[in-house]
């Protein structure tokens, strides 16, 4: 994964091209739409980045490396033989599949995607294809993916895998990032170990394809296969092989937006931690971190606050997307407590207001998001977008959900013209559904509100409408 904070516009452009190669709207396809039905209903998912990189936690040979933790092998140019030594120490005795799945459930997350193999090439599942995996190469000798798949199924949470299809820094011929990445040096030759030399198709056909087949065959029904960093090697033909494999073995499994190729993904992926300024068409998802890394880093305590996460969830859904929010367990298998606390706080809000998120769609308005400045310009002389965050709107047939983040001090909320005639207005936090007084005209709507907000972060007003 790639963090986008604090890097240049040039690097942002390069990263966007590398991680989001799919066209911005797929052709209409009723089969794809049927596959997407549960995903559109879910709206909120858990991402888990966990692997050997969780042990060094950002530090190698006494040096702490800036940036995302799961790239430590690349950043420190760790030889394959030395990196394999981490496997002999990897014994995550605190791993508890039931606790992880319960955390997702407590947070109100409806699907869970975990790294089965990241760019380091280490499989976090029992693989017959390559012994560099958690069952064969570590003292743990268990398959945590089987345990987690079962725990998710027990709770009705859709289970899926992240798999790095192009980059593999331990396999001969695996692709390796070339060019700017965060604040790392730019290397003329991406390889740093002779063992990395080889033919990409040999790697792709002898490791990537067979391991994806294992994932599709051995872990029950999968909701999503989440691919990443296709770089320049995932041609239409290569992507087609993976697409055909996924949908042959599990026709209902979704393919994420970073497979590569063309129109071979089921939905688009925004850049890491990237939320569009306005609504956008098609099916799309924002993958995001809780701090500044995906894989665990011992010195990264820049945790996002629960109220920020709640706003981002609402903001994304109101623009038509899904929110895939990451946790990074440590080398012992424990999810950091600040992550747990923040997620459970969002879950408590969802218990009251989940109706406005699950299965909800885009705002019919637009002005609440903000506007492009008429006076300020940014890179390339383009107008700067000036966001607003007073309120958002999510929607369902016959209902508009007004999310109020700044409670009006005068006791009245003014909205633009609402499509359809309003039949009722009430707060979701009010179990009695007490009717709020409102005045609707062709120019807008005024709603009388209680003196104090029922929720300190986001109070949701439901407007039932007659079309």
DANOR-V808583 format. One record per pair of residues at least 4 apart in sequence whose ideal C-beta (glycine too) atoms are under 7 Angstrom apart, sorted by sequence separation. I is the first residue (numbers start at 1). J is the second residue. If there is no record, write none. Layout:
i->I j->J
i->I j->J
This chain:
i->7 j->11
i->8 j->12
i->9 j->13
i->10 j->14
i->11 j->15
i->12 j->16
i->13 j->17
i->14 j->18
i->15 j->19
i->16 j->20
i->17 j->21
i->29 j->33
i->30 j->34
i->31 j->35
i->32 j->36
i->36 j->40
i->37 j->41
i->38 j->42
i->50 j->54
i->56 j->60
i->59 j->63
i->67 j->71
i->71 j->75
i->72 j->76
i->78 j->82
i->79 j->83
i->80 j->84
i->86 j->90
i->96 j->100
i->97 j->101
i->98 j->102
i->99 j->103
i->100 j->104
i->101 j->105
i->102 j->106
i->103 j->107
i->117 j->121
i->123 j->127
i->133 j->137
i->134 j->138
i->144 j->148
i->145 j->149
i->146 j->150
i->147 j->151
i->148 j->152
i->149 j->153
i->150 j->154
i->151 j->155
i->164 j->168
i->177 j->181
i->198 j->202
i->200 j->204
i->201 j->205
i->202 j->206
i->203 j->207
i->204 j->208
i->205 j->209
i->206 j->210
i->207 j->211
i->208 j->212
i->209 j->213
i->210 j->214
i->211 j->215
i->212 j->216
i->213 j->217
i->214 j->218
i->215 j->219
i->230 j->234
i->234 j->238
i->235 j->239
i->236 j->240
i->239 j->243
i->240 j->244
i->241 j->245
i->242 j->246
i->243 j->247
i->244 j->248
i->245 j->249
i->246 j->250
i->247 j->251
i->255 j->259
i->270 j->274
i->276 j->280
i->280 j->284
i->289 j->293
i->293 j->297
i->304 j->308
i->306 j->310
i->307 j->311
i->308 j->312
i->309 j->313
i->310 j->314
i->311 j->315
i->312 j->316
i->313 j->317
i->314 j->318
i->315 j->319
i->317 j->321
i->329 j->333
i->330 j->334
i->335 j->339
i->337 j->341
i->338 j->342
i->339 j->343
i->340 j->344
i->341 j->345
i->342 j->346
i->343 j->347
i->344 j->348
i->345 j->349
i->346 j->350
i->347 j->351
i->349 j->353
i->350 j->354
i->353 j->357
i->354 j->358
i->356 j->360
i->377 j->381
i->378 j->382
i->395 j->399
i->408 j->412
i->418 j->422
i->426 j->430
i->430 j->434
i->455 j->459
i->7 j->12
i->59 j->64
i->60 j->65
i->73 j->78
i->78 j->83
i->104 j->109
i->117 j->122
i->131 j->136
i->132 j->137
i->152 j->157
i->169 j->174
i->191 j->196
i->198 j->203
i->203 j->208
i->204 j->209
i->234 j->239
i->259 j->264
i->270 j->275
i->289 j->294
i->304 j->309
i->316 j->321
i->329 j->334
i->335 j->340
i->363 j->368
i->377 j->382
i->395 j->400
i->408 j->413
i->440 j->445
i->454 j->459
i->26 j->32
i->58 j->64
i->117 j->123
i->127 j->133
i->131 j->137
i->134 j->140
i->135 j->141
i->153 j->159
i->168 j->174
i->180 j->186
i->191 j->197
i->216 j->222
i->259 j->265
i->270 j->276
i->316 j->322
i->329 j->335
i->330 j->336
i->377 j->383
i->378 j->384
i->395 j->401
i->453 j->459
i->58 j->65
i->65 j->72
i->116 j->123
i->117 j->124
i->123 j->130
i->126 j->133
i->135 j->142
i->152 j->159
i->167 j->174
i->169 j->176
i->179 j->186
i->246 j->253
i->293 j->300
i->316 j->323
i->350 j->357
i->376 j->383
i->377 j->384
i->393 j->400
i->394 j->401
i->426 j->433
i->438 j->445
i->439 j->446
i->4 j->12
i->67 j->75
i->104 j->112
i->116 j->124
i->125 j->133
i->135 j->143
i->167 j->175
i->257 j->265
i->292 j->300
i->327 j->335
i->376 j->384
i->393 j->401
i->426 j->434
i->438 j->446
i->115 j->124
i->116 j->125
i->123 j->132
i->125 j->134
i->126 j->135
i->134 j->143
i->166 j->175
i->167 j->176
i->246 j->255
i->255 j->264
i->256 j->265
i->291 j->300
i->393 j->402
i->404 j->413
i->426 j->435
i->438 j->447
i->65 j->75
i->73 j->83
i->122 j->132
i->123 j->133
i->124 j->134
i->134 j->144
i->149 j->159
i->167 j->177
i->255 j->265
i->257 j->267
i->291 j->301
i->292 j->302
i->313 j->323
i->373 j->383
i->393 j->403
i->425 j->435
i->426 j->436
i->438 j->448
i->4 j->15
i->58 j->69
i->65 j->76
i->121 j->132
i->122 j->133
i->123 j->134
i->255 j->266
i->256 j->267
i->257 j->268
i->258 j->269
i->275 j->286
i->291 j->302
i->312 j->323
i->372 j->383
i->373 j->384
i->391 j->402
i->392 j->403
i->424 j->435
i->425 j->436
i->436 j->447
i->437 j->448
i->57 j->69
i->60 j->72
i->178 j->190
i->243 j->255
i->254 j->266
i->257 j->269
i->274 j->286
i->291 j->303
i->327 j->339
i->391 j->403
i->436 j->448
i->2 j->15
i->177 j->190
i->254 j->267
i->256 j->269
i->290 j->303
i->291 j->304
i->372 j->385
i->373 j->386
i->391 j->404
i->402 j->415
i->425 j->438
i->436 j->449
i->58 j->72
i->176 j->190
i->268 j->282
i->270 j->284
i->290 j->304
i->391 j->405
i->447 j->461
i->176 j->191
i->268 j->283
i->270 j->285
i->272 j->287
i->273 j->288
i->370 j->385
i->371 j->386
i->390 j->405
i->53 j->69
i->56 j->72
i->60 j->76
i->243 j->259
i->267 j->283
i->268 j->284
i->269 j->285
i->270 j->286
i->273 j->289
i->309 j->325
i->370 j->386
i->389 j->405
i->390 j->406
i->422 j->438
i->2 j->19
i->53 j->70
i->126 j->143
i->242 j->259
i->266 j->283
i->267 j->284
i->370 j->387
i->60 j->78
i->125 j->143
i->267 j->285
i->269 j->287
i->369 j->387
i->370 j->388
i->400 j->418
i->422 j->440
i->51 j->70
i->53 j->72
i->369 j->388
i->53 j->73
i->124 j->144
i->125 j->145
i->176 j->196
i->239 j->259
i->368 j->388
i->49 j->70
i->124 j->145
i->225 j->246
i->239 j->260
i->240 j->261
i->243 j->264
i->174 j->196
i->239 j->261
i->368 j->390
i->418 j->440
i->425 j->447
i->172 j->195
i->368 j->391
i->422 j->445
i->172 j->196
i->240 j->264
i->288 j->312
i->368 j->392
i->172 j->197
i->173 j->198
i->175 j->200
i->234 j->259
i->236 j->261
i->239 j->264
i->368 j->393
i->417 j->442
i->429 j->454
i->436 j->461
i->172 j->198
i->173 j->199
i->234 j->260
i->235 j->261
i->236 j->262
i->417 j->443
i->429 j->455
i->169 j->196
i->173 j->200
i->234 j->261
i->417 j->444
i->418 j->445
i->427 j->454
i->222 j->250
i->225 j->253
i->230 j->258
i->365 j->393
i->416 j->444
i->116 j->145
i->173 j->202
i->174 j->203
i->221 j->250
i->224 j->253
i->227 j->256
i->229 j->258
i->230 j->259
i->363 j->392
i->364 j->393
i->415 j->444
i->173 j->203
i->212 j->242
i->216 j->246
i->223 j->253
i->224 j->254
i->225 j->255
i->226 j->256
i->228 j->258
i->230 j->260
i->286 j->316
i->363 j->393
i->414 j->444
i->415 j->445
i->429 j->459
i->55 j->86
i->172 j->203
i->222 j->253
i->223 j->254
i->225 j->256
i->227 j->258
i->363 j->394
i->364 j->395
i->171 j->203
i->209 j->241
i->213 j->245
i->217 j->249
i->224 j->256
i->227 j->259
i->294 j->326
i->296 j->328
i->363 j->395
i->414 j->446
i->427 j->459
i->428 j->460
i->200 j->233
i->212 j->245
i->216 j->249
i->295 j->328
i->296 j->329
i->309 j->342
i->313 j->346
i->361 j->394
i->362 j->395
i->427 j->460
i->52 j->86
i->55 j->89
i->114 j->148
i->204 j->238
i->216 j->250
i->294 j->328
i->296 j->330
i->360 j->394
i->361 j->395
i->412 j->446
i->413 j->447
i->427 j->461
i->428 j->462
i->52 j->87
i->55 j->90
i->87 j->122
i->168 j->203
i->286 j->321
i->288 j->323
i->290 j->325
i->293 j->328
i->303 j->338
i->360 j->395
i->361 j->396
i->412 j->447
i->171 j->207
i->209 j->245
i->284 j->320
i->285 j->321
i->288 j->324
i->290 j->326
i->306 j->342
i->310 j->346
i->360 j->396
i->412 j->448
i->413 j->449
i->425 j->461
i->426 j->462
i->83 j->120
i->275 j->312
i->284 j->321
i->285 j->322
i->286 j->323
i->287 j->324
i->288 j->325
i->289 j->326
i->290 j->327
i->309 j->346
i->357 j->394
i->359 j->396
i->411 j->448
i->412 j->449
i->52 j->90
i->132 j->170
i->286 j->324
i->288 j->326
i->304 j->342
i->356 j->394
i->411 j->449
i->425 j->463
i->168 j->207
i->280 j->319
i->285 j->324
i->287 j->326
i->303 j->342
i->306 j->345
i->310 j->349
i->112 j->152
i->275 j->315
i->279 j->319
i->280 j->320
i->306 j->346
i->317 j->357
i->411 j->451
i->424 j->464
i->275 j->316
i->278 j->319
i->279 j->320
i->320 j->361
i->360 j->401
i->408 j->449
i->422 j->463
i->423 j->464
i->320 j->362
i->423 j->465
i->165 j->208
i->276 j->319
i->317 j->360
i->319 j->362
i->422 j->465
i->423 j->466
i->313 j->357
i->318 j->362
i->421 j->465
i->112 j->157
i->116 j->161
i->119 j->164
i->318 j->363
i->356 j->401
i->418 j->463
i->420 j->465
i->421 j->466
i->111 j->157
i->116 j->162
i->117 j->163
i->118 j->164
i->407 j->453
i->420 j->466
i->73 j->120
i->91 j->138
i->97 j->144
i->101 j->148
i->110 j->157
i->111 j->158
i->112 j->159
i->113 j->160
i->114 j->161
i->115 j->162
i->116 j->163
i->117 j->164
i->121 j->168
i->356 j->403
i->418 j->465
i->420 j->467
i->1 j->49
i->70 j->118
i->84 j->132
i->90 j->138
i->91 j->139
i->92 j->140
i->100 j->148
i->110 j->158
i->112 j->160
i->113 j->161
i->114 j->162
i->119 j->167
i->121 j->169
i->122 j->170
i->91 j->140
i->95 j->144
i->111 j->160
i->113 j->162
i->119 j->168
i->120 j->169
i->121 j->170
i->163 j->212
i->290 j->339
i->367 j->416
i->404 j->453
i->87 j->137
i->90 j->140
i->97 j->147
i->101 j->151
i->105 j->155
i->119 j->169
i->120 j->170
i->121 j->171
i->87 j->138
i->97 j->148
i->100 j->151
i->101 j->152
i->365 j->416
i->105 j->157
i->163 j->215
i->290 j->342
i->407 j->459
i->98 j->151
i->104 j->157
i->121 j->174
i->405 j->458
i->97 j->151
i->101 j->155
i->161 j->215
i->404 j->458
i->364 j->419
i->403 j->458
i->404 j->459
i->101 j->157
i->175 j->231
i->403 j->460
i->404 j->461
i->46 j->104
i->175 j->233
i->402 j->460
i->401 j->460
i->402 j->461
i->46 j->107
i->161 j->222
i->401 j->462
i->402 j->463
i->160 j->222
i->163 j->225
i->165 j->227
i->167 j->229
i->46 j->109
i->159 j->222
i->160 j->223
i->166 j->229
i->399 j->462
i->400 j->463
i->3 j->67
i->44 j->108
i->45 j->109
i->48 j->112
i->50 j->114
i->51 j->115
i->159 j->223
i->160 j->224
i->161 j->225
i->162 j->226
i->163 j->227
i->164 j->228
i->166 j->230
i->167 j->231
i->399 j->463
i->3 j->68
i->44 j->109
i->45 j->110
i->50 j->115
i->158 j->223
i->160 j->225
i->161 j->226
i->164 j->229
i->166 j->231
i->399 j->464
i->400 j->465
i->44 j->110
i->45 j->111
i->46 j->112
i->47 j->113
i->48 j->114
i->49 j->115
i->160 j->226
i->162 j->228
i->398 j->464
i->399 j->465
i->1 j->68
i->45 j->112
i->48 j->115
i->51 j->118
i->53 j->120
i->153 j->220
i->166 j->233
i->398 j->465
i->42 j->110
i->45 j->113
i->52 j->120
i->166 j->234
i->1 j->70
i->42 j->111
i->51 j->120
i->165 j->234
i->398 j->467
i->52 j->122
i->149 j->219
i->51 j->122
i->149 j->220
i->356 j->428
i->51 j->124
i->146 j->219
i->355 j->428
i->50 j->124
i->145 j->219
i->318 j->392
i->318 j->393
i->353 j->428
i->318 j->394
i->352 j->428
i->130 j->207
i->165 j->242
i->315 j->392
i->317 j->394
i->352 j->429
i->129 j->207
i->311 j->389
i->314 j->392
i->314 j->394
i->129 j->210
i->129 j->211
i->279 j->362
i->127 j->211
i->279 j->363
i->129 j->214
i->128 j->214
i->83 j->170
i->127 j->214
i->279 j->366
i->123 j->211
i->278 j->366
i->314 j->403
i->80 j->170
i->278 j->369
i->277 j->369
i->277 j->370
i->117 j->211
i->311 j->405
i->74 j->169
i->73 j->169
i->116 j->215
i->74 j->177
i->356 j->460
i->349 j->455
i->353 j->460
i->277 j->385
i->349 j->457
i->75 j->184
i->349 j->458
i->277 j->387
i->113 j->224
i->111 j->223
i->80 j->193
i->111 j->224
i->113 j->226
i->79 j->193
i->67 j->182
i->77 j->192
i->80 j->195
i->42 j->158
i->67 j->183
i->66 j->183
i->67 j->184
i->38 j->158
i->314 j->458
i->310 j->457
i->310 j->458
i->307 j->457
i->14 j->179
i->14 j->180
i->11 j->180
i->7 j->182
i->3 j->182
i->21 j->230
i->19 j->229
i->18 j->229
i->113 j->324
i->18 j->231
i->39 j->254
i->35 j->252
i->36 j->254
i->35 j->254
i->69 j->293
i->70 j->294
i->68 j->293
i->69 j->294
i->70 j->295
i->68 j->294
i->69 j->295
i->1 j->228
i->68 j->295
i->69 j->296
i->69 j->297
i->36 j->266
i->35 j->266
i->36 j->267
i->103 j->335
i->32 j->266
i->22 j->257
i->64 j->299
i->100 j->335
i->27 j->263
i->107 j->343
i->20 j->257
i->26 j->263
i->103 j->340
i->107 j->344
i->20 j->258
i->94 j->332
i->95 j->333
i->106 j->344
i->108 j->346
i->19 j->258
i->21 j->260
i->23 j->262
i->57 j->296
i->58 j->297
i->92 j->331
i->93 j->332
i->94 j->333
i->107 j->346
i->108 j->347
i->23 j->263
i->47 j->287
i->57 j->297
i->58 j->298
i->92 j->332
i->93 j->333
i->94 j->334
i->103 j->343
i->107 j->347
i->54 j->295
i->57 j->298
i->58 j->299
i->90 j->331
i->92 j->333
i->106 j->347
i->53 j->295
i->54 j->296
i->108 j->350
i->22 j->265
i->40 j->283
i->24 j->268
i->51 j->295
i->49 j->294
i->22 j->268
i->49 j->295
i->108 j->354
i->36 j->283
i->20 j->268
i->20 j->269
i->19 j->269
i->20 j->271
i->19 j->271
i->16 j->271
i->15 j->271
i->25 j->281
i->26 j->282
i->25 j->282
i->24 j->282
i->69 j->328
i->4 j->271
i->4 j->272
i->3 j->272
i->4 j->273
i->44 j->313
i->2 j->272
i->3 j->273
i->4 j->274
i->1 j->272
i->57 j->330
i->43 j->317
i->54 j->328
i->57 j->331
i->54 j->329
i->54 j->330
i->55 j->331
i->45 j->322
i->47 j->324
i->49 j->326
i->54 j->331
i->47 j->325
i->48 j->326
i->50 j->328
i->43 j->322
i->44 j->323
i->45 j->324
i->46 j->325
i->47 j->326
i->48 j->327
i->49 j->328
i->50 j->329
i->42 j->322
i->43 j->323
i->46 j->327
i->48 j->329
i->39 j->322
i->1 j->287
i->5 j->292
i->3 j->292
i->1 j->294
i->44 j->357
i->43 j->357
i->43 j->358
i->41 j->358
i->43 j->360
i->41 j->359
i->40 j->359
i->9 j->379
